Amino acid sequence: MLFNKTFTKEDYLNHQEWLKDNTKGKRLVLSYVDLSGYNLSDADLTKADLTGAILSDTNMNCVNLTGATLTGADLRGTYLRWANLTSVTMSDAKLIGADLSDARLIEAVMVGSSLRHINFNRADLTDANLSHSDLTGSDFNGADLTYTNLSEADLTSVGLRNTDLSGINLEGAKGVEKLEWINKQQQQEK
């Protein structure tokens, strides 16, 4: 992992200590910091505050962002394969062209985010909230969208082979004709 003046090894170690005992150490706060192009793979950034951070083209494969805040963050072209984003808050974020394949996004809140052309293959988005988001051209092949909120989202040209659509909310979504047909077919097969 790369460190610099903005994000030091001491900051990271203090955060790890805070995660173990919140009376010690200090929560990692990197709000509005530019970390684009960094290698943050395998980092434990659980509950970190990355509000408005610039993380474009960053390697975040296998990162743990459980409960982290990334509201308004720029993650365009970021690699988040096998990342744990359970209960992450990243509303109004930009993730255009990001790779979230095999990621865990259970109960993730991504309301109003720009999620165009994202690879969500085999990702688990159970109970995630992607309402009011632009998902144009994103690929959800093999993903689990059980009880995902896609209301008012733009779902134009999304890929959905072998995708679990049980209980999804499509109210007011754009481009849902294909989704509704697939969901109906899956319900008849059960």
C-alpha positions in Angstrom: 0.0 0.0 0.0 1.3 3.4 -0.9 1.4 6.2 1.7 2.1 10.0 1.3 1.8 13.3 3.2 -2.0 13.1 2.9 -2.4 9.4 3.9 0.3 8.2 6.1 1.1 4.8 7.5 0.5 6.3 11.0 -3.0 7.3 9.9 -3.7 3.8 8.8 -2.3 2.2 11.9 -4.3 4.6 14.1 -7.4 3.6 12.2 -6.7 -0.1 12.8 -6.3 0.6 16.5 -9.6 2.6 16.5 -11.4 -0.3 14.9 -10.3 -2.6 17.7 -11.1 -0.1 20.5 -12.8 3.2 19.6 -11.4 4.8 22.8 -7.9 4.4 21.3 -6.5 5.4 17.9 -8.4 7.6 15.5 -11.0 7.0 12.8 -9.5 7.5 9.3 -10.9 10.6 7.7 -9.8 11.3 4.1 -12.6 13.6 3.0 -12.0 15.4 -0.3 -8.4 13.9 -0.5 -7.0 13.0 -3.9 -5.9 9.4 -3.8 -6.3 8.7 -7.6 -4.1 6.1 -9.0 -3.1 4.7 -5.5 -2.9 1.0 -4.6 -5.2 0.4 -1.7 -5.7 -3.3 -2.4 -6.3 -5.4 0.7 -6.6 -2.4 3.0 -9.0 -2.4 5.9 -10.9 0.9 5.6 -13.9 -0.3 7.6 -16.0 2.8 8.8 -13.5 5.2 7.2 -14.8 8.6 6.1 -13.9 9.1 2.4 -16.6 11.7 1.7 -15.9 13.5 -1.6 -12.5 11.6 -2.0 -11.0 11.3 -5.4 -10.2 7.7 -5.9 -10.4 7.4 -9.7 -8.3 4.7 -11.3 -7.3 3.4 -7.9 -6.6 -0.3 -7.2 -9.0 -1.2 -4.3 -9.3 -4.9 -5.0 -10.1 -6.9 -1.9 -10.5 -3.7 0.2 -12.8 -3.8 3.2 -15.0 -0.7 3.2 -17.7 -2.1 5.5 -19.8 0.8 6.9 -17.5 3.4 5.2 -18.8 6.7 4.0 -18.0 7.6 0.3 -20.8 10.1 -0.3 -19.9 12.2 -3.4 -16.7 10.3 -4.0 -15.1 9.9 -7.4 -14.3 6.3 -8.1 -14.4 6.4 -11.9 -12.4 3.5 -13.4 -11.6 2.1 -9.9 -10.9 -1.6 -9.4 -13.0 -2.9 -6.5 -13.0 -6.7 -7.4 -13.7 -8.9 -4.4 -14.2 -5.7 -2.2 -16.4 -5.8 0.9 -18.7 -2.8 0.6 -21.4 -4.1 3.1 -23.5 -1.2 4.5 -21.3 1.4 2.7 -22.8 4.8 2.0 -21.9 6.2 -1.3 -24.8 8.3 -2.5 -24.1 10.8 -5.3 -20.8 9.0 -6.0 -19.3 8.6 -9.5 -18.3 5.0 -10.4 -18.4 5.1 -14.2 -16.5 2.2 -15.6 -15.5 0.8 -12.2 -15.0 -3.0 -11.8 -17.1 -4.3 -8.9 -17.1 -7.9 -10.0 -17.5 -10.4 -7.2 -17.9 -7.5 -4.7 -20.1 -7.7 -1.7 -22.5 -4.7 -1.6 -25.1 -6.0 0.8 -27.3 -3.2 2.2 -25.1 -0.6 0.3 -26.7 2.8 -0.1 -25.8 4.3 -3.6 -28.8 6.6 -4.1 -28.4 9.0 -7.0 -25.0 7.7 -8.0 -23.5 7.6 -11.5 -23.0 3.9 -12.0 -22.8 3.7 -15.8 -20.9 0.8 -17.5 -19.9 -0.9 -14.3 -18.9 -4.6 -14.1 -21.2 -6.0 -11.3 -20.7 -9.6 -12.5 -21.3 -12.1 -9.6 -21.6 -9.2 -7.1 -24.0 -9.5 -4.1 -26.3 -6.5 -4.0 -28.9 -8.0 -1.6 -31.0 -5.3 0.0 -28.9 -2.5 -1.7 -30.4 0.8 -2.5 -29.5 2.0 -6.0 -32.6 4.2 -6.4 -32.3 7.3 -8.6 -29.0 6.0 -10.0 -27.9 5.8 -13.6 -26.9 2.2 -14.4 -26.9 2.5 -18.2 -24.8 -0.2 -19.8 -23.8 -1.9 -16.5 -23.3 -5.6 -16.4 -25.0 -7.6 -13.6 -24.5 -11.1 -15.1 -24.6 -13.7 -12.3 -25.3 -11.0 -9.6 -27.6 -11.3 -6.7 -30.1 -8.4 -6.8 -32.5 -9.9 -4.2 -34.6 -7.1 -2.7 -32.5 -4.4 -4.3 -34.2 -1.0 -4.6 -33.9 0.2 -8.3 -36.8 2.7 -8.1 -36.4 5.7 -10.4 -33.1 4.2 -11.7 -32.0 4.2 -15.4 -31.6 0.6 -16.4 -31.1 1.1 -20.1 -29.0 -1.7 -21.7 -28.0 -3.5 -18.5 -26.7 -7.1 -18.8 -28.7 -9.6 -16.6 -27.8 -13.2 -17.5 -28.2 -15.6 -14.5 -29.2 -12.7 -12.3 -31.4 -13.1 -9.2 -34.1 -10.5 -9.4 -36.3 -11.7 -6.5 -38.2 -9.0 -4.7 -36.6 -6.0 -6.6 -38.2 -2.6 -6.6 -38.5 -1.2 -10.1 -41.1 1.5 -9.4 -40.6 4.4 -11.8 -37.4 2.9 -13.3 -36.4 3.6 -16.9 -35.6 0.7 -19.2 -37.4 -1.9 -17.1 -39.2 -3.8 -19.8 -36.4 -6.4 -20.1 -36.1 -6.6 -16.3 -39.8 -7.1 -15.7 -39.9 -9.9 -18.4 -36.8 -11.7 -16.8 -38.3 -11.3 -13.3 -41.6 -12.8 -14.5 -39.8 -15.7 -16.1 -37.8 -16.4 -13.0 -41.0 -16.4 -10.8 -42.7 -18.9 -13.1 -39.7 -21.2 -12.9 -40.0 -21.4 -9.0 
